[in-house]
Amino acid sequence: MAEHADKVLLGGKVLTVDAGFAVESAVAVAGDRIVAVGDDDHVRALAGPSTEVIDLAGRTVLPGINDAHLHLALFGLSGPPFSVDLNGIDSLGALTEALAGGPPGPGGSRWLIGEGWREANIPEFDADVPGPHRSLIDEVTGDRPTVLHHASRHSVLVNSAALRIVGITRDTPDPVGGQIVRGPDGEPTGLLLEGAKGLIDKHVPDHSEKERLDAIETAMRKLNALGITSVTDPIVWPELLRDYTTLRRDGRMTVRVNTLMHWDWPSPASSSDRLEKALAYAGLSTGLGDDWLRVGGCKLFADGVPTQCTAWLHDPYPSGDHGHLITPGDDDEARYEELLRMIELAHRNRLQVQVHVTGDRAADAATDGIIRALKADPWPRARHALLHGTLLSEDSYARLAEHDISVITSSLMKSHSGASMTRAIGEERWSRAFPAGALLAAGVHVADSSDAPVTYPDWRRGIATFAGAAPGPYSDVPADLRLTREQAIRLWTTAPAYIENAEDRKGTITPGSLADLVVLDGDVLTADDDALQQITPTLTLAGGRVVHSA
C-alpha cells in the first residue's frame, strides 16, 4: 500500500463491482490509482497530514461509468448553439417554428442543421402522403440549405435548396449502400437513407477547430456530471482522431476515450477496397495510445435500422421486404461476402471489429464473418463485438458465447423508439429487442450504451430499463429477459472494460485500478424503481482528479 493517500473516502457504501460484488465502506486514492478498499479503519490508516478526507455520509460509490457506444464529438456538437434540437418536436407547426429561428451553420455558413426528429412524433411526417418530404420544410427554410438529421442518424431530410446545391435530381443514381427516396413522380423527396447521406454531408462546411475542441470538452463535462468517466466513440474519422489527440496533448480530457476508426464517414457504407487502402496507410492496431486515448478498433456497418426498413431481417417487414446489407454488391450473396471480407481485413490487421447490426439476419452474417476470421487467423483476445444487437436469432447466442463475441446493447432506445419500431417490426419482436438477459444466461459478454446523441446518455435509465422499470409505452422488458440491479450495473462498468481489454485497470473499485469513481446520493441496488432514475451523482473522479462536484 502507498505510504499516504492523496484522498480517502470514508463512511459510505462502496460497490466494488468485483467478482463477488463486495460492498465496503471506504476507498483510498494515490495519484491516478486506487490503493486500498475496505472498512473505515483500514483506509483511514492511509491518511497523512496532506490527505484530503471526504466524508461520504452514507452515500454510494460506483466505479466510473463507462458508456460502451457514445459518439462524443457528435454529442458535443448536437443541439444549440450548433443546430436545432428536434428531439421534442411533435408537430409540423412546432418544427417550422424551431427552424425559423435556427442558428448559423458550421463555420458561420448559411446551412441550417437540425437533429433528432422522429417520424412517429410528427403526424405530417408519419402520413403515407407526403411523408417526410422537402415540401413540408421548403416554405420556412427558403433558399437556406437545410439538413435535418433523423434521431437514428441513419437518414436525413433536406430541403430543395440543399438538393440544388449538391446537384441531386431525379437522374442521380443511388450510391452504394444508400437510397435517394423518390416520390411517385420520380422526383427526390428530400429523404436520403444510409449511404445517400454522404452526398449531402460532404458539402456542409466543417466547424472551426476551436468550436470542435470546445464542444468536445463541454460534452466531457456533461458526461462527468452524470458520473461517466469512459466512453467508446464508435465513429472516429482521421480528423476527429487529430482533435482528440490535441485535447489529450493539451491536458483537456476528463473522459477516457476508446476510439473505433471509420474512414468513410459521413457515409456508413464502406468497401473492402477502401478499407484495405485505409489500413495500408493508417498503420493502426488495437491498443495504440494510453489510458486516456487509445485506438480500440474499427467500426463496420452491416445494415441500417428497422425504423427506416433498412435493417436486414429473416422475417419480413409489413411491406414484405427484408431489407439488406449496405455493403457493395448486386445481390444478398455478394453483399454478404463483401461484409465477411471487410471483417477479415480488419481482423488480420489486428483491429478489433465492432459491427453495427440491428437486423437478425445481419447479425448472423457478421457472426459468420467474425468466426471465419478467427478460425483462419486465431487472435485469442480479439473480443470482437456486435453493436446494438437489436434483433438476434435465439440460436445465435451459443455461437456468440463460444467465440467470445460480445454484444453492446442500446437499452435507452426502448423508451425512445417504441412507436416507430413497433410499426416497423411489430410489438412482439420489439418487446424482445436487445435481449441482454438471455445473452447473459447463455454466457455472452454484454455491455450497454446510450448511442448518444441518438439518446441522452443517462445510464440510470439504462439500468432501470433492463431491470424492468423503464418509463414510457413500448419500453417494457419481458420478465424472462430482465436483469438484476447487479447485472445491469456491470453492463456500465466491468463489461465495457472487458470488451476494451482493460478489465485489469477499469470497471471495478479494487487496488491497482484507475481511480475513476462516482459518488451518488442514493443506492442503485436498493432504491425504489421510481427513485432509481432520480439518483444524482454528487462527485466524480477521473484518474484521482475531481472532474465534477455538486
C-alpha positions as CSV (number, residue, x, y, z in Angstrom):
1,M,0.0,0.0,0.0
2,A,1.0,3.6,-0.6
3,E,2.6,5.4,2.5
4,H,-0.1,8.1,2.3
5,A,-3.1,8.5,0.1
6,D,-4.0,11.7,-1.7
7,K,-7.7,11.2,-0.9
8,V,-9.6,8.9,1.3
9,L,-13.4,8.5,1.1
10,L,-14.9,7.2,4.3
11,G,-18.3,6.3,5.7
12,G,-20.1,5.2,2.6
13,K,-21.4,2.2,0.6
14,V,-18.6,1.3,-1.8
15,L,-19.9,-1.1,-4.5
16,T,-16.6,-2.6,-5.7
17,V,-18.3,-4.5,-8.7
18,D,-15.5,-7.1,-8.3
19,A,-16.1,-10.8,-9.0
20,G,-18.1,-11.2,-5.8
21,F,-19.7,-7.7,-5.9
22,A,-18.3,-6.9,-2.5
23,V,-19.6,-3.9,-0.6
24,E,-17.1,-1.9,1.5
25,S,-17.3,1.5,3.3
26,A,-14.1,3.3,2.2
27,V,-11.6,3.7,-0.6
28,A,-8.2,5.4,-0.8
29,V,-6.6,7.0,-3.9
30,A,-3.0,7.9,-4.6
31,G,-2.1,9.5,-7.9
32,D,-4.3,8.1,-10.5
33,R,-4.9,4.7,-8.9
34,I,-6.9,3.1,-6.1
35,V,-4.6,1.9,-3.4
36,A,-6.9,0.5,-0.8
37,V,-10.6,-0.6,-0.4
38,G,-12.1,-1.8,2.9
39,D,-13.6,-0.6,6.2
40,D,-13.1,2.9,7.5
41,D,-10.3,1.9,10.0
42,H,-8.3,0.1,7.3
43,V,-8.5,3.0,4.9
44,R,-8.2,5.8,7.4
45,A,-4.7,4.5,8.3
46,L,-3.5,5.7,4.9
47,A,-4.4,9.4,5.6
48,G,-1.5,11.7,6.2
49,P,-1.3,15.4,7.0
50,S,-2.0,16.4,3.4
51,T,-4.6,13.8,2.6
52,E,-8.0,15.0,1.6
53,V,-10.6,13.2,3.7
54,I,-14.0,13.0,2.1
55,D,-16.9,12.0,4.4
56,L,-19.4,10.1,2.2
57,A,-22.1,10.3,4.9
58,G,-23.6,7.1,3.8
59,R,-23.6,7.8,0.0
60,T,-22.9,5.1,-2.5
61,V,-19.8,4.9,-4.6
62,L,-19.6,3.1,-8.0
63,P,-16.7,2.7,-10.5
64,G,-16.8,5.5,-13.0
65,I,-19.5,4.8,-15.6
66,N,-18.3,3.5,-19.0
67,D,-20.7,4.1,-21.9
68,A,-19.7,1.5,-24.5
69,H,-21.1,3.3,-27.5
70,L,-21.3,7.1,-27.4
71,H,-20.5,9.5,-30.2
72,L,-18.6,12.0,-28.1
73,A,-17.9,14.7,-30.7
74,L,-21.3,14.4,-32.3
75,F,-22.9,14.6,-28.8
76,G,-21.0,17.8,-28.2
77,L,-22.0,19.4,-31.5
78,S,-25.7,18.4,-31.3
79,G,-28.2,20.9,-30.4
80,P,-27.8,24.6,-29.5
81,P,-25.7,26.6,-30.3
82,F,-24.7,24.4,-33.3
83,S,-28.0,23.1,-34.5
84,V,-31.8,23.0,-33.8
85,D,-32.7,20.3,-31.3
86,L,-35.7,18.4,-32.8
87,N,-36.0,15.7,-30.2
88,G,-39.1,17.1,-28.6
89,I,-40.8,18.3,-31.8
90,D,-44.3,16.8,-32.1
91,S,-45.9,18.6,-34.9
92,L,-45.1,20.3,-38.2
93,G,-46.0,23.7,-36.7
94,A,-43.5,23.2,-33.9
95,L,-40.9,22.1,-36.4
96,T,-41.3,25.1,-38.7
97,E,-41.2,27.4,-35.7
98,A,-38.0,25.9,-34.5
99,L,-36.4,26.1,-37.9
100,A,-37.4,29.7,-38.4
101,G,-35.1,30.7,-35.5
102,G,-32.3,28.3,-36.4
103,P,-28.6,29.3,-35.6
104,P,-25.9,29.9,-38.2
105,G,-24.4,26.9,-39.8
106,P,-21.0,25.3,-39.3
107,G,-18.2,27.8,-39.8
108,G,-20.7,30.6,-39.9
109,S,-22.2,29.3,-43.1
110,R,-25.8,29.6,-44.3
111,W,-26.5,25.9,-43.8
112,L,-29.3,25.2,-41.3
113,I,-28.8,22.0,-39.3
114,G,-31.4,20.2,-37.2
115,E,-31.0,17.0,-35.3
116,G,-33.2,14.4,-33.6
117,W,-36.6,14.2,-35.5
118,R,-38.6,11.0,-35.3
119,E,-41.4,10.4,-37.9
120,A,-43.6,8.8,-35.3
121,N,-43.6,12.1,-33.3
122,I,-44.6,14.3,-36.2
123,P,-48.0,13.4,-37.7
124,E,-47.3,15.1,-41.0
125,F,-44.1,13.1,-41.4
126,D,-45.9,9.9,-40.4
127,A,-48.6,10.1,-43.1
128,D,-48.4,8.0,-46.2
129,V,-48.5,11.2,-48.3
130,P,-46.3,13.0,-48.5
131,G,-44.4,11.5,-45.5
132,P,-41.1,13.2,-44.7
133,H,-40.9,15.5,-47.7
134,R,-38.9,18.6,-48.6
135,S,-42.2,20.4,-49.4
136,L,-43.0,20.4,-45.7
137,I,-39.9,22.5,-44.8
138,D,-39.3,24.5,-48.0
139,E,-41.6,27.4,-47.1
140,V,-39.9,28.1,-43.8
141,T,-36.3,27.4,-45.0
142,G,-36.5,29.1,-48.4
143,D,-33.1,29.3,-50.2
144,R,-31.2,28.4,-47.0
145,P,-29.8,24.9,-47.5
146,T,-31.2,22.7,-44.7
147,V,-30.3,19.3,-43.4
148,L,-32.4,17.6,-40.7
149,H,-30.8,14.5,-39.2
150,H,-33.1,11.7,-38.1
151,A,-32.8,10.6,-34.5
152,S,-31.1,7.4,-35.6
153,R,-28.5,9.3,-37.7
154,H,-29.2,6.8,-40.5
155,S,-31.2,9.3,-42.7
156,V,-31.6,13.0,-43.3
157,L,-34.4,15.1,-44.7
158,V,-33.1,18.0,-46.8
159,N,-34.9,20.9,-48.5
160,S,-35.0,21.8,-52.2
161,A,-32.2,24.3,-51.8
162,A,-29.8,21.7,-50.5
163,L,-30.7,19.3,-53.3
164,R,-29.9,22.1,-55.8
165,I,-26.6,22.9,-54.3
166,V,-25.5,19.3,-54.3
167,G,-27.0,18.5,-57.7
168,I,-29.3,15.7,-56.7
169,T,-32.0,15.2,-59.3
170,R,-34.4,12.5,-60.5
171,D,-31.5,11.2,-62.6
172,T,-28.9,10.9,-59.8
173,P,-28.2,7.2,-59.2
174,D,-28.4,5.8,-55.7
175,P,-25.0,5.5,-54.1
176,V,-23.7,2.1,-52.9
177,G,-25.3,1.3,-49.6
178,G,-27.8,4.2,-49.8
179,Q,-31.1,5.4,-51.3
180,I,-32.4,8.6,-52.6
181,V,-36.1,8.3,-51.8
182,R,-38.3,9.3,-54.7
183,G,-41.9,10.2,-55.0
184,P,-44.5,8.7,-57.4
185,D,-43.4,11.4,-59.9
186,G,-39.8,10.2,-59.7
187,E,-38.5,13.3,-58.1
188,P,-36.4,13.2,-54.9
189,T,-38.5,13.7,-51.8
190,G,-35.5,15.1,-49.8
191,L,-35.2,11.9,-47.7
192,L,-31.8,10.3,-48.0
193,L,-31.2,6.9,-46.4
194,E,-27.9,5.4,-45.2
195,G,-25.0,6.0,-47.6
196,A,-27.0,8.6,-49.5
197,K,-26.5,10.9,-46.5
198,G,-22.9,11.3,-47.6
199,L,-24.0,13.1,-50.8
200,I,-25.1,16.0,-48.7
201,D,-22.8,15.8,-45.7
202,K,-19.7,16.3,-47.7
203,H,-21.0,19.7,-48.9
204,V,-21.7,21.0,-45.4
205,P,-18.8,23.1,-44.1
206,D,-16.9,21.9,-41.1
207,H,-16.9,23.6,-37.7
208,S,-13.8,25.6,-36.8
209,E,-11.2,23.7,-34.8
210,K,-11.9,25.9,-31.7
211,E,-15.6,25.1,-32.0
212,R,-14.9,21.4,-32.3
213,L,-12.5,21.2,-29.4
214,D,-14.6,23.4,-27.1
215,A,-17.7,21.3,-27.9
216,I,-15.9,18.1,-27.1
217,E,-14.6,19.4,-23.8
218,T,-18.1,20.7,-22.9
219,A,-19.5,17.3,-23.7
220,M,-17.0,15.6,-21.5
221,R,-18.1,17.9,-18.6
222,K,-21.7,17.0,-19.2
223,L,-20.8,13.3,-19.0
224,N,-18.7,13.8,-15.8
225,A,-21.8,15.4,-14.2
226,L,-23.6,12.1,-15.0
227,G,-20.7,10.1,-13.4
228,I,-19.3,9.0,-16.8
229,T,-15.5,8.7,-17.0
230,S,-15.0,6.5,-20.0
231,V,-16.6,6.1,-23.4
232,T,-16.1,4.2,-26.7
233,D,-16.6,6.6,-29.6
234,P,-17.7,4.2,-32.4
235,I,-17.1,6.5,-35.4
236,V,-13.8,8.3,-35.4
237,W,-12.5,9.6,-38.7
238,P,-8.9,10.8,-39.1
239,E,-9.6,14.5,-38.5
240,L,-11.6,13.6,-35.3
241,L,-8.7,11.5,-34.1
242,R,-6.5,14.5,-34.5
243,D,-8.9,16.6,-32.4
244,Y,-8.9,14.0,-29.7
245,T,-5.1,13.9,-29.8
246,T,-4.9,17.7,-29.5
247,L,-7.2,17.6,-26.4
248,R,-5.0,14.8,-24.9
249,R,-1.8,16.7,-25.5
250,D,-3.2,19.9,-24.0
251,G,-4.5,18.1,-20.9
252,R,-8.1,18.9,-21.6
253,M,-9.6,15.4,-21.4
254,T,-11.8,14.5,-18.5
255,V,-13.3,11.4,-20.1
256,R,-11.2,8.4,-21.3
257,V,-11.9,7.7,-25.0
258,N,-11.6,4.4,-26.7
259,T,-11.9,5.0,-30.4
260,L,-13.3,2.9,-33.3
261,M,-12.0,4.1,-36.6
262,H,-14.2,4.7,-39.6
263,W,-12.6,6.1,-42.7
264,D,-15.7,6.6,-44.9
265,W,-17.8,8.8,-42.5
266,P,-20.2,10.6,-43.1
267,S,-21.3,7.6,-45.2
268,P,-21.8,4.5,-43.1
269,A,-21.2,2.3,-46.2
270,S,-17.7,1.1,-47.0
271,S,-16.0,-1.5,-49.1
272,S,-13.1,-3.9,-48.7
273,D,-11.1,-2.0,-51.3
274,R,-11.4,1.3,-49.5
275,L,-10.8,-0.4,-46.1
276,E,-7.7,-2.1,-47.4
277,K,-6.3,1.2,-48.7
278,A,-7.0,3.0,-45.4
279,L,-5.4,0.2,-43.3
280,A,-2.3,0.2,-45.5
281,Y,-1.8,3.9,-44.9
282,A,-3.0,4.2,-41.3
283,G,-0.7,1.8,-39.6
284,L,-3.1,1.5,-36.6
285,S,-3.9,-1.5,-34.5
286,T,-5.9,-2.1,-31.3
287,G,-4.1,-0.8,-28.2
288,L,-2.2,2.1,-29.7
289,G,-2.4,5.0,-27.2
290,D,-2.7,5.4,-23.4
291,D,-5.3,5.2,-20.7
292,W,-6.9,8.5,-21.8
293,L,-6.9,8.0,-25.5
294,R,-6.5,4.8,-27.4
295,V,-7.3,3.1,-30.6
296,G,-9.8,0.4,-29.8
297,G,-10.5,-0.9,-33.2
298,C,-12.7,-0.1,-36.2
299,K,-16.4,0.0,-36.8
300,L,-18.2,-1.6,-39.8
301,F,-21.8,-1.2,-40.8
302,A,-23.7,-4.3,-41.8
303,D,-27.2,-2.9,-42.2
304,G,-29.3,0.1,-41.3
305,V,-32.2,0.5,-38.8
306,P,-35.7,-1.1,-38.6
307,T,-37.5,2.2,-38.5
308,Q,-36.2,3.0,-42.0
309,C,-36.8,-0.6,-43.1
310,T,-33.0,-0.8,-43.8
311,A,-32.2,-3.5,-41.2
312,W,-31.7,-6.9,-42.7
313,L,-34.3,-9.3,-41.3
314,H,-35.1,-13.0,-41.6
315,D,-38.8,-12.3,-41.2
316,P,-40.2,-9.6,-43.4
317,Y,-41.4,-6.1,-42.7
318,P,-45.2,-5.5,-43.2
319,S,-44.3,-4.5,-46.8
320,G,-42.9,-7.9,-47.5
321,D,-39.4,-6.6,-47.8
322,H,-36.5,-8.0,-45.8
323,G,-34.1,-5.0,-46.1
324,H,-30.5,-5.9,-47.0
325,L,-26.8,-5.3,-46.1
326,I,-25.4,-1.9,-47.0
327,T,-22.1,-3.3,-48.2
328,P,-21.4,-3.2,-52.0
329,G,-22.8,-6.0,-54.2
330,D,-25.6,-6.7,-56.7
331,D,-27.4,-9.3,-54.5
332,D,-27.5,-10.6,-51.0
333,E,-24.8,-13.2,-51.6
334,A,-22.4,-10.6,-53.0
335,R,-23.1,-8.2,-50.1
336,Y,-22.6,-11.0,-47.6
337,E,-19.2,-11.9,-49.0
338,E,-18.1,-8.3,-49.0
339,L,-19.0,-7.9,-45.4
340,L,-17.0,-11.0,-44.5
341,R,-14.0,-9.7,-46.5
342,M,-14.1,-6.4,-44.6
343,I,-14.2,-8.2,-41.2
344,E,-11.3,-10.4,-42.2
345,L,-9.3,-7.4,-43.3
346,A,-9.7,-5.6,-40.0
347,H,-9.0,-8.7,-38.0
348,R,-5.9,-9.5,-40.0
349,N,-4.6,-6.0,-39.3
350,R,-5.3,-6.6,-35.5
351,L,-8.0,-4.1,-35.3
352,Q,-10.9,-5.2,-33.1
353,V,-14.1,-5.2,-35.1
354,Q,-17.4,-3.9,-33.9
355,V,-20.2,-4.3,-36.4
356,H,-23.4,-2.3,-36.5
357,V,-26.2,-4.9,-36.7
358,T,-29.9,-4.2,-36.0
359,G,-31.5,-7.0,-38.0
360,D,-31.2,-10.6,-37.0
361,R,-30.1,-11.7,-40.5
362,A,-27.3,-9.0,-40.5
363,A,-26.2,-10.2,-37.0
364,D,-25.9,-13.8,-38.2
365,A,-23.9,-12.6,-41.2
366,A,-21.5,-10.6,-39.1
367,T,-21.1,-13.5,-36.7
368,D,-20.3,-15.7,-39.6
369,G,-17.6,-13.3,-40.6
370,I,-16.0,-13.0,-37.2
371,I,-15.9,-16.8,-36.7
372,R,-14.4,-17.3,-40.2
373,A,-11.7,-14.6,-39.4
374,L,-10.9,-16.2,-36.0
375,K,-10.6,-19.7,-37.5
376,A,-8.3,-18.6,-40.3
377,D,-6.2,-16.4,-38.1
378,P,-6.5,-17.1,-34.3
379,W,-6.4,-14.0,-32.1
380,P,-7.4,-15.1,-28.6
381,R,-8.1,-11.6,-27.2
382,A,-9.8,-10.1,-30.2
383,R,-13.1,-9.6,-28.4
384,H,-15.0,-8.6,-31.5
385,A,-18.5,-7.3,-30.9
386,L,-21.9,-6.8,-32.4
387,L,-23.3,-3.3,-31.9
388,H,-26.9,-2.9,-30.9
389,G,-28.0,-6.5,-31.5
390,T,-31.5,-5.1,-31.7
391,L,-32.9,-8.3,-33.1
392,L,-30.9,-11.5,-32.6
393,S,-31.7,-15.1,-33.6
394,E,-32.0,-17.2,-30.4
395,D,-29.9,-19.9,-31.9
396,S,-27.1,-17.4,-32.3
397,Y,-26.5,-17.0,-28.6
398,A,-24.4,-20.1,-28.2
399,R,-22.2,-19.2,-31.2
400,L,-21.6,-15.8,-29.7
401,A,-20.6,-17.2,-26.4
402,E,-18.4,-19.9,-27.9
403,H,-16.3,-17.5,-29.9
404,D,-16.2,-14.7,-27.3
405,I,-18.2,-12.3,-29.5
406,S,-19.7,-9.6,-27.3
407,V,-23.0,-7.7,-27.8
408,I,-23.2,-4.0,-27.0
409,T,-26.9,-3.2,-26.4
410,S,-28.8,0.1,-26.6
411,S,-31.3,-0.1,-23.8
412,L,-32.2,3.6,-23.8
413,M,-33.8,3.2,-27.2
414,K,-36.5,1.1,-25.6
415,S,-38.1,4.2,-24.1
416,H,-37.4,6.4,-27.2
417,S,-38.1,4.4,-30.3
418,G,-41.0,2.2,-29.5
419,A,-43.7,4.0,-31.5
420,S,-41.8,3.7,-34.8
421,M,-40.2,0.3,-34.0
422,T,-43.5,-1.4,-33.3
423,R,-44.9,-0.2,-36.5
424,A,-41.9,-1.5,-38.4
425,I,-41.4,-4.9,-36.8
426,G,-44.4,-5.5,-34.6
427,E,-44.9,-5.3,-30.8
428,E,-43.7,-8.9,-30.1
429,R,-40.4,-8.5,-31.9
430,W,-39.8,-5.1,-30.3
431,S,-40.6,-6.3,-26.8
432,R,-37.7,-8.8,-27.1
433,A,-35.3,-6.4,-28.7
434,F,-31.8,-6.1,-27.0
435,P,-32.2,-9.5,-25.2
436,A,-29.5,-8.8,-22.6
437,G,-30.9,-11.3,-20.1
438,A,-31.0,-14.2,-22.5
439,L,-27.5,-13.3,-23.8
440,L,-26.0,-13.2,-20.3
441,A,-27.7,-16.5,-19.4
442,A,-26.0,-18.1,-22.5
443,G,-22.6,-16.8,-21.4
444,V,-22.3,-13.9,-23.8
445,H,-20.4,-10.8,-22.7
446,V,-22.9,-7.8,-22.8
447,A,-22.3,-4.1,-22.3
448,D,-24.9,-1.4,-22.5
449,S,-24.7,2.0,-24.1
450,S,-26.6,5.2,-25.0
451,D,-25.5,5.7,-28.6
452,A,-25.7,9.5,-27.7
453,P,-26.7,11.8,-29.3
454,V,-29.3,9.3,-30.5
455,T,-30.5,9.2,-26.9
456,Y,-29.4,11.2,-23.9
457,P,-26.6,9.3,-22.1
458,D,-28.5,8.6,-18.9
459,W,-27.1,5.2,-17.6
460,R,-29.6,5.3,-14.7
461,R,-32.4,4.9,-17.2
462,G,-30.5,2.1,-18.9
463,I,-30.3,0.2,-15.6
464,A,-33.9,0.9,-14.9
465,T,-34.9,-0.4,-18.4
466,F,-33.2,-3.8,-18.1
467,A,-34.4,-4.1,-14.5
468,G,-37.9,-3.8,-15.7
469,A,-38.6,-0.2,-14.6
470,A,-38.4,1.9,-17.7
471,P,-40.8,4.7,-18.4
472,G,-43.0,5.2,-21.4
473,P,-45.0,3.0,-23.8
474,Y,-43.3,0.1,-25.6
475,S,-40.4,0.1,-23.2
476,D,-41.2,-2.9,-21.1
477,V,-38.8,-5.8,-20.9
478,P,-40.4,-9.3,-20.6
479,A,-39.8,-10.9,-17.3
480,D,-37.5,-13.6,-18.7
481,L,-35.2,-11.0,-20.2
482,R,-34.9,-8.7,-17.2
483,L,-31.6,-8.2,-15.2
484,T,-30.9,-7.9,-11.6
485,R,-29.6,-4.5,-10.5
486,E,-26.1,-6.0,-10.1
487,Q,-26.1,-7.4,-13.6
488,A,-27.3,-4.1,-15.0
489,I,-24.6,-2.2,-13.2
490,R,-21.9,-4.5,-14.6
491,L,-23.2,-3.6,-18.1
492,W,-22.0,0.0,-17.5
493,T,-18.7,-0.8,-15.6
494,T,-17.0,-4.2,-15.9
495,A,-18.4,-5.3,-19.2
496,P,-17.2,-2.3,-21.3
497,A,-13.8,-2.7,-19.6
498,Y,-13.7,-6.3,-20.7
499,I,-14.5,-5.5,-24.3
500,E,-11.8,-2.9,-24.3
501,N,-9.3,-5.5,-22.9
502,A,-9.0,-3.1,-19.9
503,E,-10.5,-5.2,-17.1
504,D,-7.2,-5.2,-15.3
505,R,-7.4,-1.4,-14.7
506,K,-11.0,-0.3,-15.2
507,G,-14.6,-1.1,-14.2
508,T,-14.0,-2.1,-10.5
509,I,-13.1,-0.4,-7.3
510,T,-10.1,-2.6,-6.4
511,P,-6.4,-1.8,-5.5
512,G,-4.4,-1.1,-8.7
513,S,-7.4,0.1,-10.7
514,L,-7.6,3.6,-12.2
515,A,-9.2,6.0,-9.7
516,D,-12.3,6.6,-11.7
517,L,-15.2,6.9,-9.2
518,V,-18.7,8.3,-8.9
519,V,-20.4,9.2,-5.6
520,L,-24.2,9.0,-5.7
521,D,-26.8,10.4,-3.4
522,G,-28.8,7.2,-3.5
523,D,-28.3,3.5,-3.6
524,V,-28.7,1.9,-7.1
525,L,-29.1,-1.5,-5.5
526,T,-32.0,-0.7,-3.2
527,A,-33.7,2.4,-4.5
528,D,-37.4,2.0,-5.5
529,D,-38.0,1.8,-9.2
530,D,-39.5,5.3,-9.3
531,A,-36.5,6.7,-7.4
532,L,-33.8,4.9,-9.4
533,Q,-33.6,7.4,-12.2
534,Q,-33.5,10.3,-9.8
535,I,-30.3,9.3,-8.1
536,T,-27.8,12.1,-8.6
537,P,-24.0,12.0,-8.9
538,T,-22.5,14.4,-6.4
539,L,-18.8,13.8,-7.1
540,T,-16.9,12.3,-10.0
541,L,-13.2,11.4,-10.0
542,A,-11.3,10.5,-13.1
543,G,-7.7,9.4,-12.6
544,G,-8.0,10.6,-9.0
545,R,-8.8,14.1,-10.1
546,V,-12.2,15.8,-9.3
547,V,-13.9,16.4,-12.6
548,H,-17.4,17.1,-11.2
549,S,-18.6,18.2,-7.8
550,A,-22.1,19.1,-6.8
